């Protein structure tokens, strides 16, 4: 099958199938898919206010999508983005509350290091167990999501909660560490854009991360080793690539990227650590990476699409009787069709696009 | 802590064990046949919703049970289609099924009942009532064992006993029948089963369907036995605890009973004593809740006996041409 059909056509058709079935679901609950789409487009893309939220959500999903993608290139399925991002939040909080930062420009790199370090640490144990003890990384990362939830619950209720507060949340971060919003940047050039929206400077960090991952995977020796290991563990071993080293490094980068999400949601938006701050973004990373075919360009587009779905879904719940959970259904269908059922689309396509001579030969 | 309290905790542990045990056995069939199933959670959730909805509308818990099983089987069919027929990634399919159930149950629940994703509370015939085993009241007077029999063994809903009977039944089916031998073989070395002229596809579909059936019962029990109705996300990670128990039990039925009882006991203790004080140390309830996961990681790490999964698990079978 020609390359463009595999890279462009298969995911596009899978996506269309997922959306077609989502439309059927909306019809089944007695609403109009066309009306729903209109509300979503107006709410998420029709104003700079909508865009501000869409970009904020997309920033989260870029990080978690990249996290899944880097692990995927090494042949590892990291479902632990949720827990790693939660721990990243803890890292950000400790960094910001421990030092009286004079300016956000100083606080941001420090918080980013804290976030990435805590996220990476949370991925290290599953990685080591997979590499050394052969325990399946999918199972261990699932378990670590639950352990992270319990840990954060404990830390927030018993350790970080300010005295006298009933709310299981940390103290507010000092005002100097509050990140500038994208609206502030637009104000500098005299344009009013996205007032009262959470999109902040982290979006630019996310774009940098996209570029960094592209460099890493396709332009460095380490990236080559990661991809070689992901394609064939035996061949990589034969080429002198250490499976333990690649598994651990790939998962550290993956966990670090998931953890980095915290500078967007914890430092940029909430400005304190709250319970369940990740809100499922770790899992959406799976859908984003699958849809984006584990390539930074694809991940950016997929993250924007999910940002749109998220903001649009919120508007749907506000203006129509369709609950927010519609987005979860769409997300599930996207994962199902682009990730698990992609052969359903690819098999007939292969028949159409393959040269006549190749037909019937084993693939 | 007196004897009566211990009995109450054990009684509660048996009730909390039941959905875990059923889901764990479901995973056992599927994974023994070489199909990973991390969609236990979603199947249970769908079943809980379907069972509670039909029981609420018809007033019959048995119709609810059938609906629950049907709901779970539909998702099992999706999993089979993705992982057996289209040779897709079984883990990704499981993740998708969990989300599908999580979203659809709220969407449909809101549409049908308009209660923000809940179903109306069930009462009377729309719930499973307790079954008093023979002689439970007569033997209550016997010291120590009498109250144990009356409180812990007797007085549960029918599905608890279904789950307990499923354990020896699974053992017999897997280790004493031709079907069981083939099912285990298909999880270890599908090519050999294929060479013997037995359909790998059909065996794996059978295993996935049995998993669907058991998850259906588990979900129905959650919504109509353990609680009185469906609440959003009511499975609350039980599918994953069942998965943990399956690893803990090393994919064997009797240890599955032990593992799920242990995890049920943890939950019962955490429910009763939010904070346990042992001398100067206070163990927070969060630790008790996380304990099944922590223990599973330790088991997986191979420090306490090694857990080796079925060899062909997770790999789609491509027939030789």
Interface residues (C-beta under 8 A of the other chain):
Chain A: X25 X29 X30 X77 X79 X125 X129 X133 X134 X135 X136 X138 X139 X140 X142 X143 X144 X146 X147 X149 X150 X151 X153 X154 X157 X158 X283 X286 X290 X321 X322 X323 X325 X326 X327 X328 X329 X330 X331 X332 X333 X335 X336 X339 X340 X341 X342 X343 X344 X347 X362
Chain B: X36 X38 X78 X81 X82 X83 X86 X87 X88 X89 X90 X91 X92 X93 X95 X96 X97 X98 X99 X100 X102 X103 X104 X106 X107 X108 X110 X111 X116 X117 X237 X240 X243 X244 X247 X284 X286 X287 X289 X290 X293 X294 X296 X297 X300 X301 X302 X307 X309 X321
